[in-house]
Amino acid sequence: MSGSARNGDGNEEDGRPTETVLRVLNEHDPEGLLALGAPNDEYEPEAEHLARLASQSRTITAEVVTEVWDYWFGHAGSFTERASPQDLEQLAAHLEAAVSSVRPP
């Protein structure tokens, strides 16, 4: 992932919102892919999607996480299938707290 300028996709010039979301996703590693050796940018499409929604003033909720996860992983993803409602809420809360610090006013 580069720090290059990204315009029109909900990211600030330095890409901070996406990087912030990606950092949270990597900490949680919802699909367990990083633990299997996947690269650190494995969740970048999901991070970009969530950062874009946050930049549009969407609150990151468990429902939003599920919507984004199902969009990118479909039936191949297991996180939303096996996660408890509490797990989804915890991830959503962590993401929302992270993006609130970089969300545009």
C-alpha positions in Angstrom: 0.0 0.0 0.0 1.4 3.3 -0.9 1.0 6.7 0.7 0.2 8.3 -2.6 -2.6 10.8 -3.1 -6.0 9.4 -3.5 -8.7 11.7 -4.7 -12.4 11.1 -5.0 -12.5 7.8 -3.1 -13.1 9.2 0.4 -9.4 9.3 1.4 -7.4 12.3 2.5 -4.4 13.1 0.5 -2.1 10.9 2.6 -4.5 8.0 2.6 -4.8 8.1 6.4 -8.4 6.9 6.8 -7.8 3.8 4.7 -4.5 3.2 6.6 -6.3 3.7 9.9 -9.0 1.2 9.0 -6.5 -1.3 7.6 -4.5 -1.1 10.8 -7.6 -2.1 12.8 -8.6 -4.8 10.4 -5.0 -6.2 10.6 -5.2 -6.2 14.4 -8.4 -8.2 14.3 -7.5 -10.3 11.3 -11.1 -11.3 10.9 -10.5 -14.1 8.3 -7.3 -15.3 9.9 -5.5 -14.7 6.7 -2.6 -12.7 8.1 -1.9 -15.6 10.6 -1.6 -17.8 7.5 1.0 -15.6 6.0 -1.1 -13.2 3.8 0.5 -9.8 3.1 -0.3 -6.8 5.4 -2.4 -5.2 2.7 -4.7 -8.3 2.4 -7.7 -6.3 3.8 -7.0 -3.2 1.8 -10.2 -3.4 -0.4 -12.3 -3.7 2.7 -10.4 -0.9 4.4 -10.9 1.4 1.4 -14.6 0.5 1.3 -15.1 1.2 5.0 -13.0 4.4 4.9 -15.1 5.6 2.0 -18.4 5.0 3.9 -17.0 6.7 7.0 -16.0 9.7 4.8 -19.6 9.9 3.7 -20.6 10.2 7.4 -21.8 6.6 7.7 -21.4 5.2 11.2 -19.4 2.0 11.2 -21.8 -0.5 12.8 -21.9 -4.3 12.9 -24.4 -4.2 10.0 -22.0 -2.0 8.0 -19.1 -4.4 8.7 -21.3 -7.3 7.6 -22.4 -5.5 4.4 -18.8 -4.7 3.4 -17.5 -8.1 4.4 -20.2 -9.9 2.4 -19.6 -7.6 -0.6 -15.9 -8.5 -0.7 -15.8 -12.1 0.5 -19.3 -13.4 -0.3 -19.7 -17.0 0.6 -15.9 -17.5 0.6 -15.6 -15.4 3.8 -16.2 -17.1 7.1 -15.9 -14.2 9.5 -19.5 -13.0 9.4 -20.7 -16.6 9.5 -18.8 -17.6 12.6 -18.6 -14.2 14.4 -20.9 -13.7 17.4 -22.9 -10.5 17.4 -20.6 -9.3 20.1 -17.5 -10.0 17.9 -19.1 -7.9 15.1 -20.0 -5.1 17.5 -16.5 -5.1 19.0 -14.9 -4.8 15.5 -17.4 -2.2 14.4 -16.8 -0.1 17.6 -13.0 -0.4 17.2 -13.3 0.7 13.5 -15.7 3.6 14.4 -13.4 4.9 17.1 -10.5 4.8 14.7 -12.2 6.5 11.8 -13.8 9.2 14.1 -10.3 10.6 14.6 -9.7 11.0 10.9 -13.3 11.6 9.6 -13.7 14.9 7.9 -15.7 17.5 9.8 
